[in-house]
Amino acid sequence: MVEFHDLPRLPRRNPTWVIVLLVALVLFICMPLLARWVTELLWYRDVQRSDVYWTMFWGRWLLGGVVGICFFALVFANVYLSLRGTTEVAWMTLGRQLRERAIGMLDRTLRRVIFWGIGLLAALFALGVGRGAADYWPQFLLFTHAQRTGTVDPIFHHDVGFYLFRLPVWELLNHWLYLSLILALIFTALVYLATGSIRKLQGATISSRLARVHLAVLLALIFLVKATGYYLARFSILYSSNGLFLGAGYADMHAKLPGLHIMLALAVIAAVVTLVTAAFRQIRLLLWYVAGLIVASIVMLGIYPALVQRFYVVPNQREVEKPYIQHNIDMTRKAYGLDSIREEPLTPAANVTAATVQESAGTINNIRLWDPDTLREVYRQRQEIRSYYQIINIDIDRYRLNGQLRQVMLAAREMNYEQIPGQKTWVNRHLNYTHGYGVVMSPVNTFDADRREPVYFLKDIPPIPQYPELKITRPELYFGEAPDNYAVTFTKEKEFDYQRGESENVDTLYQEKGVGIPLRNPLVRALLAWRFGSLDLLISDSITSQSRLLFRRQVVQRAKAVAPFLTFDRDPYIIVGEDGRLYWILDAYTRSIRYPYAQYTDLEISGDNTVRSNYVRNPVKVVIDAYSGKTRCYVIDEKEPFIRAWSQVFPHMFQPMSAMPDGLAQHVRVPEGLFNAISQMYRRYHMKWANDFYRSVDLWEIASNPEQPAASSMTLEPATMPAYYTIMSMPGQLQPEYLLILPYTPSQKPNMIAWLSARSDPAHYGELQVYNFPAQSSFEAPGQTSARINVQPEISQALSLWRQLGSTVKMGNLLVIPIGGSLLYVQSVFLKAEQMPIPSLQRVIVADQERVVMRDTLEGALTALTGGKVATPPISPGVTPSPDSLYIPPLAPTANQRARAQSALDHYHRAQAALKQDDWAAYGKEMDAMRGDLEKLAK
């Protein structure tokens, strides 16, 4: 007989190889995550924002870990207790039942399988809950740095900071604890059922004392947590909506709020009843109570408030809802800063006079004739220069040039990596073609007389400035709006700068020291190669120990990474700094959906997206150097509560606005996204009293855009007019300033009722002002003026003729320009010929309340509109007019001057009549008289 020790032995395996294989497998699985972590840390070190990285890192891991561990501990502790309390008889019974199903298992093995199986399941749930919780790290940081706002809600009289900073976290904790207890109850009950501690016997349910007490305690805790949820839900009624306004209404206050109090008490009683019934084994009583609790919840929180709303509130809505409507008005005005808008009456004159134009030279010299979309077409045709450059967006800004404040339009010339010449190799995409080059700039109101195209202040490569203030010393654009594409600098390859002539290329080397991730370490190169999926990054001989990698070069993505807790406007804009460098300025928002009683709106943000908000501010300006990528955050509103909180979290991130260089501060502006949100809310919330609000007696609309009738065939309403930047003098003021304005019309009426402005110059930054027109008068809105333009015979005939000749006619934006005490309407006419696909500015239309004129130029149109003579506008003392200065009509002639001119004309006609009769004596006499009138008129 063969003994056990006589059996041949299998060769023993070396455990080292197993360990190596396991380590390799773990590294392969974890490598993407490791590469991400390390390269992110290196990037944050490069931008000198390691504090942001570690705050996010530990914030996510601590929050996710704590929540996950607490969840697991709560669930698994109850499972462990239930397993420990299971009797030997129950284990033997379970083992017998498994053997009957052909699943034989030792008692000890059975216990381990159940123990570790449920533990693994609980761990998976904990991992999911922890990962979800990690995304809420900003809310918990704000909770620990909560700020007071100085405004209290009108119902519970808490500072609004409680709703912005603390309530969201209390609700999350309540939700997570409730979920944990529910799952603990389910898992525990399953263990007791599986082991027979709870089972059916002869039609009756029997349970062990431990199972009964254990499950009762868990259920009682669930009821107590639910009671806490009802307590917190009291505050959520401040965000309820009945379709009329946001916030608690009559039914919420007199039906739902008492219902929440009742349900809170019933939930606490339910916890007590649960323990009592468990002690006395009255499970049926508990089931009846729970069923009654559910029914009470449906009645008290659903049916009863709905009945109160329908049968009491709706028939008496104006009176019963009046105080709550007033709460909504007051809090909405505070949330959007509408209560700080200055209101001024304005009664525009019907006609624009020569005197008005003369007195508004700063405004007239900056009327925008070029539309951004049209100008982008021209720029792309004329100034992209090569196929590998692209102009993505047109920005509007102002510069002081030669002593004059000029409004300009400009665009960055960025690299188009999909259009680089030759093969799109790794070397070309990441080492050679690394940057865009320069900007294009033109004034908003001038064009070449021959080609009818823009007159450039900055153009070509290298950039040629028309003014010394626009000289660019660093035209290279390594950071911009183009899709992100990493670049490697300080390599053996020369970087392409621009092409001179037909074949000569000008190369460059990146000069900014200490920028980018150093590639001297092979491990760093390997991790970066893994992250970007590029083996060339690891093996290329062109990379040296001095090489550095730049990534996250798209400016919005860069700003979001530096300040991930801020929301960014969709339109970053480029400026030419006084130091000759190019900079991007981004507007950053703080926002919330937790402002009590404040109405929601859709805020326009980066990526052409919108996000729901009922509180929004623009307290931060982010400046990014287009060459070095250095990112700075400047606080323009230090009192804003979210910024005060984040300044405590990141004490070295923000700089005061006073630290921003003057050359940059002069270009700060109110962003369109914020202004659009404010202007949308002001349509209705300029009404300050509940009765007016309820009746909508003075509801406004943003003026319709006559050039864009509807967003789709399913949209009946025309598109609204976009807000537009302009340089103009406010009514009653002489100094022109940079404004963002938008006109309003009454609801369902075409006439203009008001216009809203936001001031952007540093001395008055952010101030909002609305000019209200008399309600009993009628002033044309852009839609009415557009209709009047279209039926004007001279204009309609010209447009028809151009279309018949094969040209594409495009009407520009119709702008309403308040000048002095009048309203001037300006619209450009663009043509695109079949043989020349570049839009040209062919005509300028101007109008006031009574007249419409179309001419070749703006000055010609203004001359025809006002009847004045073209003259040089007033120029600042000591400043020589530039050749592209706009000429405007002088002041209207006096009565004596008009009489003298008429006398000269009469003498001229009589002289011509004498000439026809060969009466030379009379002819000479009349000519002498005419000369005398003209001499006196000239003096």
HELIX and SHEET records of a PDB file:
HELIX    1   1 PHE A    4  ASP A    6  5                                   3    
HELIX    2   2 PRO A   15  ASP A   46  1                                  32    
HELIX    3   3 SER A   50  ARG A   84  1                                  35    
HELIX    4   4 GLU A   88  GLU A  100  1                                  13    
HELIX    5   5 ASP A  107  ALA A  134  1                                  28    
HELIX    6   6 TRP A  137  THR A  144  1                                   8    
HELIX    7   7 VAL A  160  GLY A  161  1                                   2    
HELIX    8   8 PHE A  162  ARG A  166  3                                   5    
HELIX    9   9 LEU A  167  THR A  195  1                                  29    
HELIX   10  10 ARG A  209  SER A  236  1                                  28    
HELIX   11  11 ILE A  237  TYR A  239  5                                   3    
HELIX   12  12 TYR A  250  ALA A  251  1                                   2    
HELIX   13  13 ASP A  252  LYS A  256  3                                   5    
HELIX   14  14 LEU A  257  PHE A  280  1                                  24    
HELIX   15  15 ILE A  283  ILE A  298  1                                  16    
HELIX   16  16 VAL A  299  ILE A  303  3                                   5    
HELIX   17  17 TYR A  304  VAL A  308  1                                   5    
HELIX   18  18 GLN A  309  VAL A  313  3                                   5    
HELIX   19  19 VAL A  314  ASN A  316  5                                   3    
HELIX   20  20 GLN A  317  VAL A  320  1                                   4    
HELIX   21  21 LYS A  322  ALA A  335  1                                  14    
HELIX   22  22 LEU A  338  SER A  340  5                                   3    
HELIX   23  23 ALA A  354  GLU A  359  1                                   6    
HELIX   24  24 ALA A  361  ILE A  364  1                                   4    
HELIX   25  25 PRO A  372  ARG A  382  1                                  11    
HELIX   26  26 TRP A  426  VAL A  427  1                                   2    
HELIX   27  27 ASN A  428  ASN A  432  3                                   5    
HELIX   28  28 PRO A  468  LEU A  470  5                                   3    
HELIX   29  29 PRO A  522  PHE A  532  1                                  11    
HELIX   30  30 ASP A  536  ILE A  539  1                                   4    
HELIX   31  31 VAL A  555  VAL A  562  1                                   8    
HELIX   32  32 SER A  606  ASP A  608  5                                   3    
HELIX   33  33 PRO A  641  VAL A  649  1                                   9    
HELIX   34  34 MET A  657  ALA A  659  5                                   3    
HELIX   35  35 ASP A  662  ALA A  665  1                                   4    
HELIX   36  36 GLU A  672  TYR A  685  1                                  14    
HELIX   37  37 ALA A  690  ARG A  695  1                                   6    
HELIX   38  38 PRO A  762  HIS A  764  5                                   3    
HELIX   39  39 PRO A  782  ASN A  790  1                                   9    
HELIX   40  40 PRO A  793  GLN A  804  1                                  12    
HELIX   41  41 LEU A  858  THR A  866  1                                   9    
HELIX   42  42 ALA A  895  LYS A  916  1                                  22    
HELIX   43  43 TRP A  920  ALA A  938  1                                  19    
SHEET    1   A 2 ILE A 198  LEU A 201  0                                        
SHEET    2   A 2 ALA A 204  SER A 207 -1                                        
SHEET    1   B 5 ARG A 342  PRO A 345  0                                        
SHEET    2   B 5 LEU A 768  ASN A 772  1                                        
SHEET    3   B 5 ALA A 754  ARG A 759 -1                                        
SHEET    4   B 5 PRO A 736  PRO A 746 -1                                        
SHEET    5   B 5 TRP A 700  ILE A 702 -1                                        
SHEET    1   C 5 ARG A 342  PRO A 345  0                                        
SHEET    2   C 5 LEU A 768  ASN A 772  1                                        
SHEET    3   C 5 ALA A 754  ARG A 759 -1                                        
SHEET    4   C 5 PRO A 736  PRO A 746 -1                                        
SHEET    5   C 5 TYR A 724  SER A 729 -1                                        
SHEET    1   D 3 TYR A 389  ILE A 391  0                                        
SHEET    2   D 3 GLN A 404  MET A 415 -1                                        
SHEET    3   D 3 ASP A 395  LEU A 401 -1                                        
SHEET    1   E 3 TYR A 389  ILE A 391  0                                        
SHEET    2   E 3 GLN A 404  MET A 415 -1                                        
SHEET    3   E 3 VAL A 439  PRO A 443 -1                                        
SHEET    1   F 2 GLY A 436  TYR A 437  0                                        
SHEET    2   F 2 GLU A 476  LEU A 477 -1                                        
SHEET    1   G 2 LEU A 458  LYS A 459  0                                        
SHEET    2   G 2 ILE A 464  PRO A 465 -1                                        
SHEET    1   H 3 ALA A 487  THR A 489  0                                        
SHEET    2   H 3 ARG A 548  LEU A 550 -1                                        
SHEET    3   H 3 ILE A 517  PRO A 518 -1                                        
SHEET    1   I 2 GLU A 495  ARG A 500  0                                        
SHEET    2   I 2 GLU A 504  THR A 508 -1                                        
SHEET    1   J 3 THR A 567  PHE A 568  0                                        
SHEET    2   J 3 LEU A 582  SER A 592 -1                                        
SHEET    3   J 3 TYR A 573  VAL A 576 -1                                        
SHEET    1   K 5 THR A 567  PHE A 568  0                                        
SHEET    2   K 5 LEU A 582  SER A 592 -1                                        
SHEET    3   K 5 TYR A 615  ASP A 625 -1                                        
SHEET    4   K 5 THR A 631  VAL A 635 -1                                        
SHEET    5   K 5 PHE A 654  PRO A 656  1                                        
SHEET    1   L 2 THR A 601  ILE A 605  0                                        
SHEET    2   L 2 ASN A 609  SER A 613 -1                                        
SHEET    1   M 2 ASN A 751  MET A 752  0                                        
SHEET    2   M 2 PHE A 779  GLU A 780 -1                                        
SHEET    1   N 3 THR A 808  MET A 811  0                                        
SHEET    2   N 3 SER A 822  LYS A 832 -1                                        
SHEET    3   N 3 LEU A 815  ILE A 819 -1                                        
SHEET    1   O 4 THR A 808  MET A 811  0                                        
SHEET    2   O 4 SER A 822  LYS A 832 -1                                        
SHEET    3   O 4 SER A 840  ALA A 847 -1                                        
SHEET    4   O 4 VAL A 852  ARG A 855 -1                                        
END                                                                             
